[in-house]
Amino acid sequence: MNNPAVSRRARGFARMDASKQREIASRGGRAAHAHGTAHKFSSEEARAAGRKGGEAISGNREHMARIGRLGGEARRARRAERAALPQAGQPGATAAAPNKTEPSGEEE
């Protein structure tokens, strides 16, 4: 039964629901801080780590082109969607639907 095509069930931590995982991880973090073994990044360490990750990922030009293209497509879609919506106060704009909670004087 060592067939890689056969899907495996999640076990242990991965099988728990997200809230239970967060609870356990939170307890572990508090324990590490209380014990003095938790690491806190200084702003310089965080900056260096971010730079290192950025250099690693930006070296993959194919990946950078793909995410740039996706961002451009998403922006174009949002702009087209906004342009299709009627603007308030402009010709073709529809009036807001009447508020059904206030009495209009008409019987329904």
C-alpha positions as YAML, in Angstrom:
chain: A
units: angstrom
residues:
- id: 1
  name: MET
  ca: [0.00, 0.00, 0.00]
- id: 2
  name: ASN
  ca: [2.91, 2.34, -0.74]
- id: 3
  name: ASN
  ca: [1.27, 3.65, -3.88]
- id: 4
  name: PRO
  ca: [1.87, 7.43, -4.13]
- id: 5
  name: ALA
  ca: [-1.29, 7.80, -6.26]
- id: 6
  name: VAL
  ca: [-3.44, 6.75, -3.28]
- id: 7
  name: SER
  ca: [-4.47, 9.81, -1.29]
- id: 8
  name: ARG
  ca: [-3.72, 9.76, 2.39]
- id: 9
  name: ARG
  ca: [-5.85, 11.05, 5.21]
- id: 10
  name: ALA
  ca: [-4.60, 13.92, 7.29]
- id: 11
  name: ARG
  ca: [-3.30, 12.80, 10.66]
- id: 12
  name: GLY
  ca: [-2.50, 14.43, 13.97]
- id: 13
  name: PHE
  ca: [-2.25, 18.21, 13.99]
- id: 14
  name: ALA
  ca: [-3.28, 18.48, 10.34]
- id: 15
  name: ARG
  ca: [-6.53, 16.64, 11.03]
- id: 16
  name: MET
  ca: [-7.65, 19.08, 13.75]
- id: 17
  name: ASP
  ca: [-9.91, 21.97, 12.93]
- id: 18
  name: ALA
  ca: [-8.27, 25.38, 12.56]
- id: 19
  name: SER
  ca: [-9.49, 26.76, 15.90]
- id: 20
  name: LYS
  ca: [-8.03, 23.79, 17.80]
- id: 21
  name: GLN
  ca: [-4.71, 24.20, 15.95]
- id: 22
  name: ARG
  ca: [-4.62, 27.93, 16.84]
- id: 23
  name: GLU
  ca: [-5.37, 27.15, 20.49]
- id: 24
  name: ILE
  ca: [-2.53, 24.62, 20.75]
- id: 25
  name: ALA
  ca: [-0.08, 26.85, 18.88]
- id: 26
  name: SER
  ca: [-1.01, 29.78, 21.10]
- id: 27
  name: ARG
  ca: [-0.34, 27.74, 24.24]
- id: 28
  name: GLY
  ca: [3.03, 26.71, 22.82]
- id: 29
  name: GLY
  ca: [3.93, 30.31, 22.07]
- id: 30
  name: ARG
  ca: [2.99, 31.47, 25.55]
- id: 31
  name: ALA
  ca: [5.00, 28.64, 27.09]
- id: 32
  name: ALA
  ca: [8.07, 29.51, 25.00]
- id: 33
  name: HIS
  ca: [7.86, 33.17, 26.04]
- id: 34
  name: ALA
  ca: [7.40, 32.22, 29.70]
- id: 35
  name: HIS
  ca: [10.37, 29.84, 29.49]
- id: 36
  name: GLY
  ca: [12.50, 32.47, 27.76]
- id: 37
  name: THR
  ca: [13.17, 30.39, 24.65]
- id: 38
  name: ALA
  ca: [10.94, 32.33, 22.24]
- id: 39
  name: HIS
  ca: [12.70, 34.37, 19.58]
- id: 40
  name: LYS
  ca: [11.60, 37.93, 18.94]
- id: 41
  name: PHE
  ca: [12.73, 39.49, 15.68]
- id: 42
  name: SER
  ca: [14.27, 42.93, 15.94]
- id: 43
  name: SER
  ca: [13.34, 45.30, 13.14]
- id: 44
  name: GLU
  ca: [16.80, 44.77, 11.61]
- id: 45
  name: GLU
  ca: [16.40, 40.96, 11.65]
- id: 46
  name: ALA
  ca: [12.93, 41.21, 10.15]
- id: 47
  name: ARG
  ca: [14.20, 43.56, 7.43]
- id: 48
  name: ALA
  ca: [17.07, 41.18, 6.59]
- id: 49
  name: ALA
  ca: [14.72, 38.17, 6.47]
- id: 50
  name: GLY
  ca: [12.32, 40.03, 4.17]
- id: 51
  name: ARG
  ca: [15.15, 41.10, 1.90]
- id: 52
  name: LYS
  ca: [16.49, 37.53, 1.72]
- id: 53
  name: GLY
  ca: [13.04, 36.15, 0.84]
- id: 54
  name: GLY
  ca: [12.47, 38.88, -1.72]
- id: 55
  name: GLU
  ca: [15.80, 38.19, -3.39]
- id: 56
  name: ALA
  ca: [15.05, 34.46, -3.52]
- id: 57
  name: ILE
  ca: [11.61, 34.85, -5.07]
- id: 58
  name: SER
  ca: [12.45, 37.71, -7.42]
- id: 59
  name: GLY
  ca: [15.22, 35.59, -8.94]
- id: 60
  name: ASN
  ca: [12.47, 33.50, -10.52]
- id: 61
  name: ARG
  ca: [11.54, 35.80, -13.42]
- id: 62
  name: GLU
  ca: [8.81, 33.47, -14.66]
- id: 63
  name: HIS
  ca: [7.06, 33.61, -11.28]
- id: 64
  name: MET
  ca: [7.41, 37.40, -11.06]
- id: 65
  name: ALA
  ca: [5.96, 37.81, -14.57]
- id: 66
  name: ARG
  ca: [3.03, 35.53, -13.69]
- id: 67
  name: ILE
  ca: [2.11, 37.40, -10.49]
- id: 68
  name: GLY
  ca: [2.50, 40.75, -12.21]
- id: 69
  name: ARG
  ca: [0.21, 39.63, -15.02]
- id: 70
  name: LEU
  ca: [-2.39, 38.36, -12.53]
- id: 71
  name: GLY
  ca: [-2.30, 41.66, -10.67]
- id: 72
  name: GLY
  ca: [-2.77, 43.61, -13.90]
- id: 73
  name: GLU
  ca: [-5.67, 41.41, -14.96]
- id: 74
  name: ALA
  ca: [-7.37, 41.80, -11.58]
- id: 75
  name: ARG
  ca: [-6.96, 45.58, -11.71]
- id: 76
  name: ARG
  ca: [-8.38, 45.73, -15.23]
- id: 77
  name: ALA
  ca: [-11.38, 43.62, -14.17]
- id: 78
  name: ARG
  ca: [-12.08, 45.87, -11.16]
- id: 79
  name: ARG
  ca: [-11.89, 48.99, -13.31]
- id: 80
  name: ALA
  ca: [-14.23, 47.50, -15.90]
- id: 81
  name: GLU
  ca: [-16.66, 46.47, -13.17]
- id: 82
  name: ARG
  ca: [-16.64, 49.98, -11.68]
- id: 83
  name: ALA
  ca: [-17.11, 51.55, -15.10]
- id: 84
  name: ALA
  ca: [-20.16, 49.36, -15.72]
- id: 85
  name: LEU
  ca: [-21.87, 50.52, -12.52]
- id: 86
  name: PRO
  ca: [-24.06, 53.62, -12.82]
- id: 87
  name: GLN
  ca: [-22.72, 56.58, -10.86]
- id: 88
  name: ALA
  ca: [-25.04, 58.49, -8.50]
- id: 89
  name: GLY
  ca: [-26.21, 61.79, -9.97]
- id: 90
  name: GLN
  ca: [-25.33, 60.84, -13.54]
- id: 91
  name: PRO
  ca: [-27.72, 60.08, -16.39]
- id: 92
  name: GLY
  ca: [-28.75, 56.44, -16.40]
- id: 93
  name: ALA
  ca: [-28.27, 56.05, -12.66]
- id: 94
  name: THR
  ca: [-31.11, 54.29, -10.94]
- id: 95
  name: ALA
  ca: [-32.73, 55.67, -7.83]
- id: 96
  name: ALA
  ca: [-32.32, 53.82, -4.58]
- id: 97
  name: ALA
  ca: [-35.04, 51.32, -3.74]
- id: 98
  name: PRO
  ca: [-37.66, 52.70, -1.34]
- id: 99
  name: ASN
  ca: [-37.20, 51.85, 2.32]
- id: 100
  name: LYS
  ca: [-39.79, 49.20, 3.18]
- id: 101
  name: THR
  ca: [-39.52, 49.79, 6.94]
- id: 102
  name: GLU
  ca: [-41.10, 53.23, 6.81]
- id: 103
  name: PRO
  ca: [-44.82, 53.52, 6.13]
- id: 104
  name: SER
  ca: [-45.52, 55.02, 2.72]
- id: 105
  name: GLY
  ca: [-49.19, 55.66, 3.33]
- id: 106
  name: GLU
  ca: [-50.13, 52.93, 0.88]
- id: 107
  name: GLU
  ca: [-51.74, 49.65, 1.86]
- id: 108
  name: GLU
  ca: [-49.94, 46.53, 0.64]
...
